Amino acid sequence: MHSPNGVEPSSTSAAPMVDDRAVPMCTDLDGTLIAGDTLYEGILGLLRRNPLYALALPAWLFRGIAATKGEIAKRSPIDAGTLPYNTDFIALLREMHGHRPIVLCTAAHADYANAVARHLRLFDRVFATQTVNLDAHRKAEALVTAYGARGFDYAGDQSSDLAVFAVARNAFAVNATRRLRRRLPDLSNLSAVIDTHASRPVRTLFAALRVEWWIATIVMFLVLLGLQRVTGVNTVARAVGAFVACGLCASSVYLVDGLRKLETDRADPRGRRRPVASGALSIRSALILVPALLAAAMWLALAISKAGGAGLAIEALILSAML
């Protein structure tokens, strides 16, 4: 059970750390400081500029993840002012600021990390990916080289951060993933578990897919039942299949709309609460869901009739024009 400020009652308060001026507080960026991943922010921006960049990504990956991040960052700068920040955790860091060094240490590309640092005006030093991907053990080595083993505190959210927790003085788990949560009992130096947002994956998914809007496709379901005499399960099954196919297609179009209008939504007080804009649903998940939903919808439509695929394409075009 969590206390109102998101820190578990059994956890050590961050207050004692404030007076320890010699020990820097180091924090990850993706998932910890922001609800999201700057790499996928960059990839989305890249594809919005030119979808053909999707063909270049495999070639860049062949040169390594650090080179890939560099190519993306060079072509797709991010607007640090619109990112979905974990404001409660940033407020905690601001309380520490001035009493101890605050350090950003991330596997994100240096261009993105420095953009965030300039926007927040909070960090005394930044470690980030340049020619080498600063993840897991490489991040741990960089911090040990700079501050010594047990010479720093660290906040992270991924299981890859366990390598850094192992050499940190105190570990802060911020919005920890399920995989990391399973390992937290093994950490002898765990100082606090901080949750700045409620984890509601089912509700988030339903909101992102806008399942309530599936009701609009029930018209098709009723028309099919009205035009044909219901003589058996086959007819009903086809009508239900058509209803689900239309709903899946509609959900994929809504997700595409959320990705396309990401920057606009984040600039709008109401739009920024949409699942993708707020970071509740990651850009990575949305990019995976769109083709998966379309494939499932097309399979259902073609299973119903040969004209089903054409009808589904028409529905997608109509919805896209309306949004």
PANU-524996 format. One record per atom (N, C-alpha, C, O): residue in three letters; x, y, z. Coordinates in steps of 0.1 Angstrom, whole numbers, plus 5000, padded with zeros to 4 digits. Layout:
REM PANU-524996
ALAXYZ/...
***
This chain:
REM PANU-524996
MET500949885000/MET500050005000/MET500950125000/MET501950135007/HIS500550224992/HIS501350344991/HIS500750464999/HIS499550475000/SER501650545003/SER501250665010/SER500750764999/SER501150744987/PRO500150875003/PRO499650974993/PRO500651034984/PRO500351064972/ASN501851044988/ASN502951104980/ASN503550994971/ASN504551034963/GLY503150874971/GLY503650774962/GLY504850694967/GLY505250604960/VAL505250724979/VAL506450654985/VAL505850554995/VAL505050585003/GLU506350424994/GLU505850325003/GLU506150355017/GLU507250405020/PRO505150335026/PRO505450375040/PRO506650305046/PRO507250355055/SER506950185041/SER508050105047/SER509450155042/SER510450115047/SER509350245031/SER510550295025/SER511250405033/SER510550475041/THR512450425032/THR513250535038/THR512850665031/THR512850665019/SER512550765039/SER512250895033/SER513550945026/SER514650915030/ALA513251035016/ALA514451095009/ALA515051205017/ALA516151255013/ALA514451255027/ALA514851375035/ALA516351355040/ALA517051455039/PRO516751235046/PRO518051225051/PRO519151245040/PRO520251275044/MET518751215028/MET519751235017/MET520051375014/MET521151405009/VAL519151465018/VAL519351605014/VAL520551665020/VAL521251745014/ASP520951625033/ASP522051685040/ASP523351625036/ASP524451675039/ASP523351515028/ASP524551455024/ASP525051515011/ASP524851465000/ARG525751635012/ARG526151715001/ARG527151644991/ARG527151684980/ALA527851554996/ALA528951494988/ALA528351384978/ALA529051344969/VAL527151334981/VAL526651224973/VAL525651274963/VAL524651324966/PRO525951254950/PRO525051294940/PRO523851204938/PRO523951084941/MET522751264935/MET521551194932/MET521451184917/MET521251274910/CYS521551054912/CYS521551034897/CYS520250974893/CYS519750884901/THR519751004882/THR518450954878/THR518450924863/THR519150984855/ASP517750814860/ASP517550774846/ASP516550874839/ASP515950954846/LEU516350874826/LEU515450964819/LEU514250884815/LEU513150914820/ASP514350794805/ASP513150724800/ASP512450634810/ASP513050544816/GLY511150664812/GLY510450584822/GLY510550634836/GLY509650604844/THR511550704839/THR511750754853/THR511450904854/THR510550944861/LEU512150984846/LEU511951124846/LEU510751164837/LEU510051254840/ILE510551084826/ILE509351104818/ILE508650974816/ILE509150864818/ALA507350984814/ALA506550864811/ALA506550834796/ALA505750874788/GLY507650764792/GLY507850744778/GLY509250704775/GLY510050684784/ASP509650704762/ASP510950674758/ASP511350764747/ASP510750764736/THR512450844749/THR512850934739/THR513250874726/THR513150934715/LEU513750754726/LEU514050684713/LEU512850674704/LEU512950704692/TYR511750624710/TYR510550614702/TYR509850744699/TYR509150764689/GLU510050844707/GLU509650984704/GLU510351024691/GLU509751084682/GLY511750994691/GLY512451034679/GLY512050954666/GLY511951004655/ILE511850824668/ILE511450734657/ILE510050784651/ILE509950794639/LEU509150814660/LEU507850864655/LEU507950994648/LEU507351014637/GLY508751084653/GLY509051214646/GLY509651194633/GLY509351264623/LEU510551094632/LEU511251064619/LEU510251014609/LEU510251054598/LEU509350924613/LEU508350864604/LEU507350964600/LEU506850954589/ARG507051064609/ARG506151164605/ARG506751254594/ARG506051304585/ARG508051274595/ARG508651364585/ARG508751284572/ARG508451354561/ASN509051164572/ASN509151084560/ASN509050934563/ASN509950874569/PRO507950874560/PRO507750724563/PRO508850634557/PRO509050524562/LEU509450684546/LEU510550604540/LEU511750584549/LEU512550494546/TYR511850664560/TYR512950644569/TYR512850504576/TYR513850454581/ALA511650444575/ALA511550304581/ALA512450204573/ALA512850104579/LEU512750234561/LEU513650144553/LEU515150164557/LEU515950074556/ALA515450284563/ALA516850314567/ALA517150254581/ALA518250234584/LEU516050234589/LEU516350194603/LEU517050054604/LEU518050044612/PRO516749954596/PRO517549834597/PRO519049854593/PRO519849784599/ALA519349934584/ALA520749964580/ALA521450034591/ALA522550004594/TRP520750124598/TRP521350194610/TRP521650094621/TRP522650094627/LEU520650004623/LEU520749904634/LEU521949814632/LEU522549764641/PHE522249784619/PHE523349704616/PHE524649764621/PHE525649694624/ARG524749894622/ARG525949964627/ARG525949974643/ARG526950024648/GLY524849934649/GLY524849934664/GLY523750034669/GLY523350124662/ILE523350004681/ILE522250084687/ILE522750234690/ILE521950324688/ALA523950254693/ALA524450394696/ALA524450474683/ALA524050584683/ALA524850414672/ALA524850474659/ALA523450504654/ALA523150614649/THR522550414657/THR521150424653/THR520550544661/THR519850624655/LYS520750554674/LYS520250664682/LYS520850794676/LYS520050894676/GLY522050794672/GLY522650924667/GLY522050964654/GLY521751084652/GLU521750864645/GLU521150904632/GLU519750954634/GLU519251044627/ILE518950894644/ILE517650934646/ILE517651074653/ILE516851164648/ALA518451094663/ALA518551224669/ALA518951334660/ALA518451454661/LYS519851304651/LYS520351404641/LYS519151454632/LYS519151574628/ARG518251364628/ARG517251394619/ARG515851424625/ARG515051484619/SER515751394638/SER514451404645/SER514651464659/SER514551384669/PRO514851594660/PRO515051654674/PRO513651654681/PRO512651654675/ILE513751644694/ILE512451644702/ILE512251774709/ILE513151854711/ASP510951804711/ASP510651924719/ASP510551894733/ASP509551834738/ALA511551924741/ALA511651884755/ALA510551944763/ALA510251894774/GLY510052054759/GLY509052124766/GLY507652054767/GLY506852084775/THR507451964757/THR506151894756/THR506151754761/THR505151684760/LEU507351704765/LEU507351564770/LEU506551534782/LEU506251624790/PRO506051414784/PRO505151384795/PRO506051354808/PRO506351244811/TYR506351464815/TYR507251444826/TYR506551394839/TYR505351414840/ASN507251314847/ASN506751264860/ASN506951384870/ASN508051384877/THR506051474870/THR506151594878/THR506351574893/THR507151654899/ASP505751474898/ASP505951444913/ASP507451404916/ASP507951454926/PHE508051324907/PHE509451284910/PHE510351404907/PHE511351424915/ILE510051484897/ILE510851604895/ILE510751704907/ILE511751764910/ALA509551714913/ALA509451794925/ALA510351744936/ALA510951824943/LEU510451614937/LEU511351554948/LEU512851594945/LEU513551624954/LEU513151584932/LEU514551624928/LEU514851774930/LEU515951804934/ARG513851854928/ARG514051994930/ARG514252024945/ARG514952124949/GLU513551944954/GLU513851964968/GLU515251934972/GLU515851994981/MET515851834965/MET517251804968/MET518251894961/MET519351914966/HIS517751964951/HIS518652054943/HIS519152174952/HIS518352234959/GLY520452194951/GLY521052304960/GLY521652244972/GLY522452304978/HIS521152124976/HIS521652054988/HIS522651944984/HIS523551904992/ARG522551894971/ARG523451794966/ARG523451794951/ARG522451844945/PRO524451744945/PRO524451744930/PRO523251654925/PRO523051544930/ILE522651694914/ILE521651614907/ILE522151584893/ILE522551674886/VAL522251454890/VAL522851414878/VAL521851334869/VAL521151244874/LEU521851364856/LEU521051284847/LEU521951184840/LEU522951214834/CYS521651054841/CYS522450944835/CYS521550854828/CYS520750784834/THR521650854815/THR520650784806/THR521250724794/THR522250764789/ALA520550614789/ALA520950554776/ALA520450634765/ALA520750594753/ALA519550734767/ALA519050814756/ALA520250894750/ALA521250904756/HIS520050934737/HIS521151004730/HIS521351134737/HIS520451194743/ALA522651174736/ALA523051304743/ALA522251424739/ALA522051514747/ASP521851424726/ASP521151544721/ASP519751554728/ASP519351664732/TYR519151434730/TYR517851434737/TYR518051464752/TYR517351544758/ALA519051404758/ALA519351424773/ALA519651574776/ALA519151624785/ASN520451634767/ASN520851774769/ASN519651864767/ASN519551964774/ALA518751824758/ALA517551914755/ALA516651904768/ALA516152014772/VAL516551794774/VAL515751774787/VAL516451854798/VAL515751924805/ALA517751844799/ALA518451914809/ALA518352064808/ALA518152144818/ARG518452114795/ARG518252264793/ARG516852304797/ARG516652414802/HIS515852224794/HIS514452264797/HIS514252264812/HIS513552354817/LEU514652164819/LEU514352154834/LEU515252244842/LEU514852274853/ARG516552274838/ARG517452354845/ARG517652294859/ARG517552374869/LEU517852164860/LEU517952094873/LEU519252024875/LEU519652004886/PHE519951984864/PHE521051894865/PHE522351964865/PHE522652054858/ASP523251904874/ASP524651954875/ASP525551884864/ASP526651944861/ARG525151774860/ARG525951694850/ARG525051594843/ARG524051554848/VAL525451564830/VAL524651474822/VAL525551374816/VAL526651404810/PHE525151244818/PHE525851134811/PHE524751074802/PHE523651054805/ALA525251054789/ALA524251004779/ALA524950924768/ALA526250934767/THR524250864760/THR524750794748/THR525350884738/THR524650974733/GLN526550854733/GLN527150924722/GLN527750814712/GLN526950764704/THR528950784714/THR529450674705/THR529250534711/THR529350434704/VAL528950534724/VAL528750404731/VAL527350414737/VAL527050514744/ASN526550304736/ASN525250304742/ASN525350294757/ASN525850184763/LEU524950394765/LEU525150404779/LEU524050334787/LEU523150394793/ASP523950204786/ASP522950124792/ASP523550024801/ASP524649974799/ALA522749984812/ALA523049884821/ALA524449894827/ALA524849984834/HIS525349794823/HIS526649784829/HIS527549904825/HIS528349954833/ARG527349954813/ARG528150074808/ARG527750194816/ARG528650274820/LYS526550204820/LYS526050314828/LYS526650304842/LYS527150404848/ALA526650184847/ALA527250154860/ALA528750194861/ALA529150254870/GLU529450154850/GLU530850184849/GLU531150324849/GLU532050374855/ALA530350404841/ALA530550544840/ALA530350614853/ALA531050704857/LEU529350574861/LEU529050644874/LEU530050604884/LEU530450684892/VAL530550474884/VAL531550434893/VAL532850504890/VAL533650544900/THR533150524878/THR534350594874/THR534350744879/THR535350804883/ALA533150804878/ALA532950944882/ALA532950964897/ALA533451054902/TYR532250874904/TYR531950894918/TYR532350784927/TYR532350794940/GLY532850674922/GLY533250554930/GLY532050464933/GLY530850514933/ALA532350344936/ALA531350244940/ALA530650294954/ALA531450334963/ARG529350294954/ARG528650334966/ARG528750484968/ARG528450534979/GLY529250554958/GLY529450704960/GLY528350784954/GLY528550904952/PHE527250724950/PHE526150794944/PHE524850724947/PHE524850604950/ASP523750794946/ASP522350734947/ASP521850724933/ASP522250804924/TYR520950634930/TYR520450624916/TYR518950584916/TYR518450504924/ALA518250654907/ALA516750624905/ALA516550574891/ALA517050634881/GLY515850454890/GLY515550394877/GLY514250324877/GLY513650304888/ASP513850274866/ASP512550204865/ASP512650064858/ASP511649994859/GLN513750034851/GLN513849914844/GLN514749804850/GLN515549834859/SER514549684846/SER515349574852/SER516849594848/SER517749544855/SER517049664837/SER518449684833/SER519149784843/SER520349784843/ASP518349854851/ASP518949944861/ASP519449864873/ASP520149924881/LEU519249734873/LEU519749664885/LEU521249664885/LEU521849654896/ALA521849674873/ALA523349674872/ALA523849804879/ALA524949804885/VAL523049914878/VAL523450034885/VAL523150034899/VAL523950084908/PHE521949984903/PHE521549964917/PHE522649894925/PHE522849914936/ALA523249794918/ALA524249704925/ALA525449784930/ALA526149744939/VAL525749894923/VAL526949974927/VAL526650104933/VAL527550184936/ALA525350134935/ALA524850264941/ALA524850244956/ALA524750134961/ARG524850364962/ARG524750364977/ARG523250334981/ARG522950244989/ASN522350404974/ASN520950384977/ASN520250374963/ASN520550444954/ALA519250284963/ALA518450264950/ALA517050324952/ALA516450294962/PHE516550394942/PHE515250444942/PHE514550384930/PHE514950414918/ALA513450314932/ALA512750254921/ALA511550344918/ALA510650364926/VAL511550404906/VAL510550504903/VAL509750444891/VAL510250424880/ASN508450434894/ASN507550374884/ASN508050244878/ASN508150234866/ALA508450164887/ALA509150034883/ALA508349944874/ALA507149934876/THR508949884864/THR508249784856/THR507949664864/THR508549644875/ARG507149574859/ARG506749454866/ARG508049364868/ARG508249304879/ARG508849364858/ARG510049274859/ARG510949334870/ARG511549254878/LEU511149464871/LEU511949524881/LEU511349494895/LEU512049464905/ARG510049514896/ARG509349494909/ARG509549354915/ARG509649344927/ARG509649254906/ARG509849124911/ARG511249104917/ARG511449014925/ARG512249194913/ARG513549184918/ARG513849274930/ARG514849264937/LEU512949364933/LEU513149464944/LEU513449404957/LEU514249454965/PRO512749294961/PRO513049234974/PRO514449184976/PRO514949164987/ASP515149164965/ASP516549124965/ASP517549234968/ASP518749214970/LEU517049364967/LEU517949474968/LEU518149514983/LEU517149554990/SER519349504988/SER519649545002/SER519749695003/SER519649745015/ASN519949764992/ASN520149914993/ASN518949984988/ASN519050104985/LEU517749924987/LEU516549994983/LEU516150094993/LEU515850065004/SER516050224988/SER515750334997/SER514250364996/SER513650395007/ALA513750364984/ALA512350404982/ALA511750344970/ALA512450334960/VAL510450314970/VAL509750274958/VAL508750394956/VAL507850414964/ILE508850464945/ILE508050584942/ILE507250554930/ILE507750534919/ASP505950564931/ASP504950554920/ASP504250694918/ASP503550734927/THR504550754907/THR503950884904/THR502650874896/THR502050974893/HIS502350754891/HIS501050734884/HIS500450594887/HIS501250504889/ALA499150584887/ALA498550464889/ALA498650374877/ALA498550414865/SER498950244879/SER499150144868/SER497750084865/SER497349994873/ARG497150124854/ARG495850064850/ARG495950024836/ARG495350094827/PRO496649914833/PRO496849874819/PRO495649854811/PRO495549884799/VAL494649784817/VAL493349754810/VAL492549874807/VAL492149894795/ARG492449964816/ARG491750094814/ARG492450174804/ARG491850234795/THR493750184805/THR494550254795/THR494350204781/THR494150284771/LEU494350074779/LEU494250014766/LEU492850044761/LEU492650074749/PHE491850024769/PHE490450054764/PHE490350204760/PHE489650234750/ALA490950294768/ALA490850434764/ALA491650464751/ALA491150544743/ALA492750394749/ALA493550414737/ALA492750364725/ALA492850424714/LEU492150254726/LEU491450194715/LEU490050254713/LEU489350224703/ARG489550334723/ARG488250394723/ARG487150294720/ARG486450314711/VAL487150194728/VAL486250084726/VAL484750124727/VAL483950074720/GLU484550234734/GLU483150284735/GLU482650334722/GLU481450334720/TRP483550364713/TRP483150414700/TRP482750304690/TRP482250324679/TRP483050174695/TRP482650064687/TRP481150064685/TRP480650004676/ILE480350134694/ILE478950134693/ILE478450194679/ILE477450154674/ALA479350274673/ALA479050334660/ALA478950224650/ALA478150234640/THR479750114651/THR479750014641/THR478549914643/THR478349824635/ILE477849934654/ILE476649844656/ILE475649854646/ILE474749774644/VAL475649974639/VAL474649994628/VAL474849894617/VAL473849834612/MET476149864614/MET476349754604/MET475849624609/MET475249544601/PHE476049594622/PHE475549474627/PHE474049454626/PHE473549354622/LEU473349564629/LEU471849564628/LEU471349554614/LEU470349494611/VAL472049624605/VAL471649614591/VAL471749474585/VAL470949424578/LEU472849414589/LEU473049274584/LEU471949184589/LEU471449094582/LEU471649204602/LEU470549114608/LEU469249144601/LEU468349064600/GLY469049274598/GLY467749314592/GLY467549274578/GLY466449234573/LEU468649264570/LEU468549234556/LEU468549084554/LEU468049034543/GLN468949004563/GLN468948864562/GLN468048794573/GLN468048844584/ARG467448694569/ARG466648614579/ARG467648534587/ARG468448464581/VAL467548554600/VAL468448474609/VAL467948334609/VAL467048304616/THR468648244602/THR468248104601/THR469248014609/THR469047894610/GLY470348064614/GLY471347984620/GLY472448054626/GLY472548184625/VAL473347984632/VAL474548054639/VAL475448124629/VAL476048224632/ASN475448064616/ASN476348124606/ASN476148274604/ASN477048354604/THR474848304602/THR474548444599/THR474848534611/THR475448644609/VAL474448494623/VAL474748574635/VAL476348584637/VAL476848694640/ALA477048474634/ALA478448474636/ALA479148574626/ALA480048644630/ARG478648574614/ARG479148674604/ARG478848814608/ARG479748904606/ALA477648834613/ALA477348974617/ALA478249024629/ALA478749134629/VAL478448934639/VAL479248964650/VAL480748984645/VAL481449074650/GLY481148894636/GLY482548914630/GLY482649044623/GLY483749114625/ALA481649084616/ALA481749214609/ALA481749334619/ALA482549424617/PHE481049314630/PHE481049414641/PHE482449434647/PHE482949544649/VAL483049314650/VAL484349314657/VAL485349374647/VAL486249444651/ALA485349324634/ALA486249374624/ALA486249524623/ALA487249594622/CYS485049584622/CYS484849724621/CYS485449794633/CYS486049904632/GLY485149734645/GLY485649794657/GLY487149794658/GLY487749894662/LEU487749684654/LEU489249674654/LEU489849774644/LEU490849844647/CYS489249794633/CYS489649884623/CYS489550024628/CYS490450104627/ALA488450054635/ALA488250194640/ALA489250224651/ALA489850334652/SER489550124660/SER490550144670/SER491950174664/SER492650254670/SER492350104654/SER493650124647/SER493750264642/SER494750334643/VAL492650314636/VAL492550444630/VAL492650554642/VAL493350654640/TYR492050524653/TYR492150614664/TYR493550624670/TYR494050734673/LEU494250504670/LEU495650504675/LEU496550584665/LEU497350664670/VAL496350564652/VAL497150644643/VAL496850784644/VAL497850864643/ASP495650824647/ASP495350964649/ASP496051024661/ASP496551134661/GLY496050934672/GLY496850984684/GLY498250994682/GLY498851094687/LEU498850914674/LEU500250924670/LEU500551044661/LEU501551124663/ARG499651064652/ARG499751174642/ARG499651314649/ARG500351404645/LYS498751324659/LYS498451444665/LYS499151464679/LYS498751534688/LEU500251384681/LEU500951384694/LEU501351514699/LEU501051554710/GLU501951594691/GLU502451724695/GLU501351824697/GLU501351904707/THR500251814689/THR499051904691/THR498351864703/THR497951954711/ASP498251734706/ASP497551694718/ASP498251734731/ASP497651784740/ARG499651734731/ARG500451764742/ARG500351914745/ARG500551964756/ALA500051994735/ALA499952144737/ALA498552184741/ALA498252294745/ASP497652084742/ASP496252114745/ASP495952054759/ASP496251944762/PRO495352134768/PRO495052084782/PRO494251954782/PRO494451874791/ARG493251944773/ARG492451814772/ARG493151704765/ARG493151594769/GLY493751744753/GLY494451644745/GLY495651574752/GLY495951464749/ARG496251644761/ARG497451594767/ARG497051474777/ARG497951404781/ARG495751464779/ARG495351344788/ARG495051224780/ARG494851114785/ARG495151234766/ARG494951114758/ARG496051014761/ARG497251054764/PRO495850884760/PRO496750774765/PRO498150794759/PRO499150784766/VAL498250814746/VAL499650824740/VAL500250954743/VAL501450954747/ALA499551064743/ALA500151194746/ALA500651204760/ALA501651264763/SER499851134770/SER500251144784/SER501351044787/SER501951054798/GLY501650944778/GLY502650844781/GLY502050724788/GLY502750624791/ALA500750724791/ALA500150614797/ALA500250484788/ALA500450374793/LEU500050514775/LEU500350404765/LEU501550444758/LEU501550554752/SER502650364758/SER503850404751/SER503750414736/SER502950344730/ILE504550494730/ILE504550504716/ILE504950374710/ILE504350334699/ARG505850294716/ARG506250164711/ARG505050074711/ARG504850004701/SER504250074721/SER503049984722/SER502050024711/SER501449934704/ALA501850154709/ALA500950204699/ALA501450164685/ALA500650124676/LEU502750174682/LEU503250134669/LEU503149984666/LEU502949944655/ILE503149904677/ILE502949754676/ILE501449724674/ILE501049644666/LEU500549794681/LEU499149774681/LEU498549804668/LEU497649734663/VAL498949914661/VAL498249954649/VAL498249844638/VAL497249804633/PRO499449794634/PRO499449684624/PRO498749554629/PRO498149484621/ALA498849524642/ALA498249404647/ALA496749414647/ALA496049314643/LEU496149534650/LEU494749554649/LEU494249544635/LEU493149484632/LEU494949614626/LEU494549614612/LEU494649474606/LEU493749434598/ALA495649394610/ALA495749254604/ALA494649174609/ALA494049094602/ALA494249184622/ALA493149104628/ALA491849144622/ALA491049064618/ALA491649274620/ALA490349324613/ALA490249274599/ALA489149234595/MET491349284591/MET491349234578/MET491049084577/MET490349034568/TRP491649004586/TRP491448864586/TRP490048824588/TRP489448744581/LEU489448894598/LEU488048874601/LEU487148914589/LEU486248844585/ALA487449034583/ALA486549074572/ALA486648984560/ALA485648954554/LEU487848934557/LEU487948844545/LEU487348714548/LEU486948644539/ALA487348674561/ALA486748544565/ALA485248554563/ALA484548444561/ILE484648674564/ILE483248694563/ILE482748684548/ILE481848624545/SER483548764540/SER483148764526/SER484348824518/SER485248894524/LYS484448804505/LYS485448854497/LYS485449004496/LYS486449074495/ALA484249064497/ALA484149214497/ALA484449274510/ALA484449394512/GLY484649194521/GLY484849244534/GLY486049334535/GLY486049434542/GLY487149294528/GLY488349374529/GLY488149504523/GLY488649604528/ALA487449514511/ALA487249644505/ALA486349734514/ALA486649854515/GLY485349674520/GLY484449744529/GLY485249804541/GLY485049914545/LEU486249724546/LEU487049764557/LEU487949884553/LEU488149984561/ALA488449874541/ALA489349984536/ALA488550114535/ALA489050224538/ILE487250104530/ILE486450224529/ILE486150284543/ILE486150404544/GLU485850194553/GLU485650244566/GLU486850314572/GLU486650424578/ALA488050264570/ALA489250324574/ALA489450464568/ALA489750564575/LEU489150474555/LEU489250604548/LEU488250704554/LEU488550824556/ILE487050654556/ILE485950744561/ILE486350804575/ILE486250924578/LEU486750704584/LEU487150744597/LEU488350844597/LEU488350934605/SER489350814588/SER490550894588/SER490151044583/SER490751134588/ALA489151054574/ALA488751184570/ALA487951254580/ALA487951384581/MET487251184589/MET486451244600/MET487351294611/MET486951394618/LEU488451234614/LEU489351264625/LEU490251384623/LEU490951424631/
***
